[in-house]
Amino acid sequence: ANPDAAFRLAAYLTTPESNAAWATATGNLPPGLDQATAWLAEQPAYAPFVAALDNALPWTGPPGFADGVEIANSVLAAAFDGDATVEDVRSRLEMLAAPPSPPGP
């Protein structure tokens, strides 16, 4: 486990430059309006989407989705803290992704 490397990775992934690179590579809008406005200089086709952000509503997942996000975040935090291995994270995330078992008789 390397908490210092995990912290440096998280710090890098949340920089405006990294967010702009991710947005360009994936076609997703940058996470902040200030970043999206600057990003539009290179991606003018996305202007209608950025303009509509004032009217955007938060997306919520299906029932139980928030619980899954909470579990995923907690196992990732444990990995960052050095309290979980990559295998722990993989195993827990696979359990979250597995379809529910059918009800018993």
C-alpha positions in Angstrom: 0.0 0.0 0.0 1.3 3.4 -0.8 -1.0 6.2 0.7 1.4 8.9 -0.5 1.2 7.8 -4.1 -2.6 7.4 -3.8 -2.9 11.0 -2.5 -0.7 12.3 -5.3 -2.8 10.5 -7.9 -6.1 11.9 -6.4 -4.5 15.4 -6.3 -3.5 15.2 -9.9 -6.8 13.8 -11.1 -8.7 16.7 -9.6 -6.6 19.5 -11.2 -8.3 21.7 -13.8 -5.7 20.4 -16.4 -6.5 16.8 -15.7 -10.3 17.5 -15.8 -9.9 19.2 -19.1 -7.9 16.4 -20.6 -10.5 13.8 -19.3 -13.4 15.9 -20.7 -11.7 16.2 -24.1 -10.9 12.5 -24.2 -14.3 11.3 -23.1 -16.7 13.9 -24.4 -17.9 14.6 -20.8 -18.2 18.1 -19.5 -15.6 19.3 -17.0 -16.9 19.2 -13.4 -16.9 22.9 -12.8 -18.6 25.7 -14.8 -15.4 27.7 -14.6 -13.5 24.8 -16.2 -16.2 24.2 -18.7 -16.2 27.8 -19.9 -12.4 27.7 -20.5 -12.7 24.2 -22.1 -15.3 25.6 -24.6 -12.5 27.5 -26.4 -11.3 24.1 -27.7 -14.7 22.3 -27.8 -17.2 24.9 -29.2 -19.7 22.2 -30.2 -20.5 21.7 -26.5 -21.6 25.3 -25.9 -25.3 24.4 -25.8 -24.7 21.8 -23.1 -22.6 24.3 -21.0 -25.3 26.9 -21.5 -28.0 24.5 -20.2 -26.1 23.8 -16.9 -28.1 26.5 -15.1 -31.2 24.3 -15.7 -29.5 20.9 -15.1 -30.9 18.6 -12.4 -28.8 16.2 -10.4 -28.8 12.6 -11.6 -29.8 10.0 -9.1 -29.5 6.3 -9.7 -32.0 3.6 -9.1 -33.0 2.5 -5.6 -29.9 1.2 -3.8 -27.5 3.0 -6.1 -26.4 5.5 -3.3 -25.6 2.5 -1.0 -23.4 1.0 -3.7 -21.6 4.3 -4.2 -21.0 4.6 -0.5 -19.6 1.0 -0.3 -17.3 1.6 -3.3 -16.1 4.9 -1.8 -15.4 3.3 1.6 -13.4 0.4 0.1 -11.4 2.9 -2.1 -10.8 5.1 0.9 -9.5 2.0 2.8 -7.1 1.3 -0.1 -5.9 4.9 0.0 -5.3 4.6 3.7 -3.3 1.4 3.2 -6.0 -0.7 5.0 -7.2 -2.6 1.9 -5.4 -4.3 -1.0 -6.2 -4.0 -4.7 -7.7 -7.5 -4.4 -9.9 -6.3 -1.6 -11.1 -3.4 -3.8 -11.7 -5.7 -6.8 -13.5 -8.3 -4.9 -15.8 -5.8 -3.2 -16.6 -4.0 -6.4 -17.3 -7.2 -8.2 -19.8 -8.1 -5.4 -21.5 -4.7 -6.0 -21.7 -5.4 -9.8 -23.2 -8.9 -9.4 -26.9 -9.2 -10.2 -29.0 -9.9 -7.2 -29.9 -13.5 -6.4 -33.5 -14.5 -7.3 -35.8 -14.8 -4.3 -36.0 -18.2 -2.6 -39.0 -20.5 -2.6 
